[in-house]
Amino acid sequence: MKAWEEFLLRQEKELGAETVNKWLRSLKVVKFDAGNLYLEAKDSFQAIWFEEHIRPKINASFVNNNHKKIRVHLNVGN
């Protein structure tokens, strides 16, 4: 999904590739449609890190091709 990949590339510039690879690229993309992205974290620690460090950035700047906000849903895997 293009919007997610673009978001990750922006975060690499801000946070560094190592951080993005460890915390964000390791999230599993479960499902995506025009207005929703469903992600799965490997554990609750990754989910908490995401909520603290990334959720505010997503709420501010994560949009689709029509410039509508994409809602991100995060669950913790088994």
Rosetta silent file (secondary structure, phi, psi, omega in degrees, C-alpha in Angstrom):
SEQUENCE: MKAWEEFLLRQEKELGAETVNKWLRSLKVVKFDAGNLYLEAKDSFQAIWFEEHIRPKINASFVNNNHKKIRVHLNVGN
SCORE:     score description
SCORE:     0.000 S_00000001
   1 L     0.000  125.539 -171.110    0.000    0.000    0.000 S_00000001
   2 H   -63.137  -45.453 -177.583    1.495    3.227   -1.222 S_00000001
   3 H   -60.992  -41.078  179.691    0.382    5.579    1.581 S_00000001
   4 H   -66.078  -44.764  179.846    1.873    3.300    4.275 S_00000001
   5 H   -62.343  -41.930  177.564    5.176    2.944    2.400 S_00000001
   6 H   -63.459  -40.096  177.041    5.402    6.720    1.921 S_00000001
   7 H   -61.680  -43.972  179.442    4.694    7.222    5.619 S_00000001
   8 H   -62.577  -40.375  178.592    7.480    4.762    6.504 S_00000001
   9 H   -63.981  -39.697  176.268    9.936    6.560    4.235 S_00000001
  10 H   -63.799  -39.008 -179.914    9.116    9.893    5.926 S_00000001
  11 H   -69.105  -32.090  176.506    9.647    8.276    9.320 S_00000001
  12 H   -60.487  -39.465  179.014   13.025    6.903    8.210 S_00000001
  13 H   -66.467  -35.434 -176.887   14.166   10.486    7.584 S_00000001
  14 H   -86.483  -44.813 -173.170   12.959   11.559   11.013 S_00000001
  15 H  -102.067  -19.391 -176.329   13.627    8.491   13.188 S_00000001
  16 L    99.180  148.336 -176.304   16.263    6.612   11.200 S_00000001
  17 H   -63.541  -38.112 -178.337   16.053    3.411    9.181 S_00000001
  18 H   -62.182  -44.233  179.524   17.020    1.151   12.091 S_00000001
  19 H   -65.309  -44.863 -179.780   14.155    2.392   14.261 S_00000001
  20 H   -63.585  -42.737  179.285   11.627    2.165   11.434 S_00000001
  21 H   -62.988  -41.599 -177.163   12.744   -1.358   10.525 S_00000001
  22 H   -70.743  -45.611 -169.840   12.554   -2.532   14.124 S_00000001
  23 H   -99.813  -30.061 -173.619    9.268   -0.923   15.168 S_00000001
  24 L  -109.513  -46.322  179.966    7.228   -0.195   12.046 S_00000001
  25 L   -66.790  -21.010  178.741    8.246   -2.451    9.173 S_00000001
  26 L   -80.970   -7.411  173.624    7.845   -5.426   11.491 S_00000001
  27 L   -71.150  137.900  179.602    4.130   -4.621   11.877 S_00000001
  28 E   -88.392  126.863  174.141    2.014   -6.985    9.809 S_00000001
  29 E   -82.116  111.625 -176.645   -0.381   -5.358    7.360 S_00000001
  30 E   -85.683  -44.138 -175.828   -3.525   -7.445    7.812 S_00000001
  31 E  -159.560  150.131  176.337   -5.919   -5.522    5.582 S_00000001
  32 E  -145.172  136.148  167.504   -6.189   -2.223    3.772 S_00000001
  33 E  -134.125 -176.348 -172.060   -8.981   -0.350    2.068 S_00000001
  34 L   -57.803  -27.457 -176.303   -9.279    3.283    0.996 S_00000001
  35 L  -121.186    0.135 -176.352  -10.003    4.566    4.490 S_00000001
  36 E  -141.376  141.825  173.387   -8.617    1.965    6.893 S_00000001
  37 E  -126.186  124.393 -179.947   -5.345    0.204    7.553 S_00000001
  38 E  -106.512  118.955 -178.836   -5.348   -2.811    9.855 S_00000001
  39 E  -116.075  155.983  176.355   -1.995   -3.638   11.447 S_00000001
  40 E  -128.277  124.312  176.424   -0.893   -6.376   13.798 S_00000001
  41 E   -87.829  151.885 -179.212    1.894   -5.925   16.353 S_00000001
  42 L   -74.850  -25.394  178.617    3.968   -8.904   17.448 S_00000001
  43 L  -157.348  172.477 -176.826    3.497   -8.056   21.140 S_00000001
  44 H   -67.701  -28.447  178.747    1.993   -5.493   23.476 S_00000001
  45 H   -64.002  -43.377  177.934    5.319   -3.666   23.881 S_00000001
  46 H   -64.496  -39.691  179.442    5.422   -2.919   20.143 S_00000001
  47 H   -64.509  -42.303  178.426    1.778   -1.795   20.257 S_00000001
  48 H   -64.503  -43.071  178.273    2.446    0.557   23.186 S_00000001
  49 H   -59.462  -44.959  178.607    5.506    2.006   21.426 S_00000001
  50 H   -58.013  -48.888 -177.629    3.401    2.581   18.314 S_00000001
  51 H   -62.242  -38.121 -178.386    0.660    4.327   20.286 S_00000001
  52 H   -76.251  -41.583 -170.187    3.129    6.608   22.085 S_00000001
  53 H  -102.620  -28.544 -171.866    5.455    7.503   19.226 S_00000001
  54 L  -110.322  -36.180 -177.678    3.607    6.984   15.960 S_00000001
  55 H   -50.796  -45.555  179.467   -0.127    7.422   16.559 S_00000001
  56 H   -61.565  -35.269  179.597    0.156   11.239   16.868 S_00000001
  57 H   -70.831  -38.928  178.668    2.064   11.409   13.560 S_00000001
  58 H   -65.549  -44.207 -179.512   -0.470    9.182   11.818 S_00000001
  59 H   -61.379  -29.141 -176.690   -3.375   11.245   13.104 S_00000001
  60 H   -86.572  -29.149 -167.933   -1.709   14.372   11.751 S_00000001
  61 H  -144.894   14.612 -176.464   -0.531   13.274    8.314 S_00000001
  62 L   -99.619  102.724 -175.365   -1.663    9.830    7.131 S_00000001
  63 E  -130.741  159.517  177.675   -3.951   10.329    4.125 S_00000001
  64 L   -89.259 -172.304 -178.185   -4.942    8.460    0.961 S_00000001
  65 L   -62.117  -24.271  178.742   -4.678    9.651   -2.668 S_00000001
  66 L   -91.926   10.154  179.606   -7.844   11.711   -2.214 S_00000001
  67 L    63.779   27.321  173.641   -6.308   13.462    0.815 S_00000001
  68 L   -98.885  142.812 -178.804   -8.778   11.809    3.184 S_00000001
  69 E   -61.542  140.835  174.699   -7.494   10.528    6.504 S_00000001
  70 L  -102.567  125.715  177.838   -6.742    6.848    6.762 S_00000001
  71 E   -83.115  133.914  179.110   -7.734    5.302   10.096 S_00000001
  72 E  -107.951  125.878  178.813   -5.170    2.909   11.516 S_00000001
  73 E  -110.685  126.257 -177.229   -6.381   -0.036   13.590 S_00000001
  74 E  -121.158  126.426  175.220   -3.752   -1.867   15.600 S_00000001
  75 E  -121.666  160.000  176.374   -4.156   -5.258   17.235 S_00000001
  76 E   -99.642  132.313 -179.732   -1.661   -7.472   19.030 S_00000001
  77 L   -69.631  175.626 -178.825   -1.045  -10.880   17.476 S_00000001
  78 L   -63.529    0.000    0.000   -1.307  -14.174   19.285 S_00000001
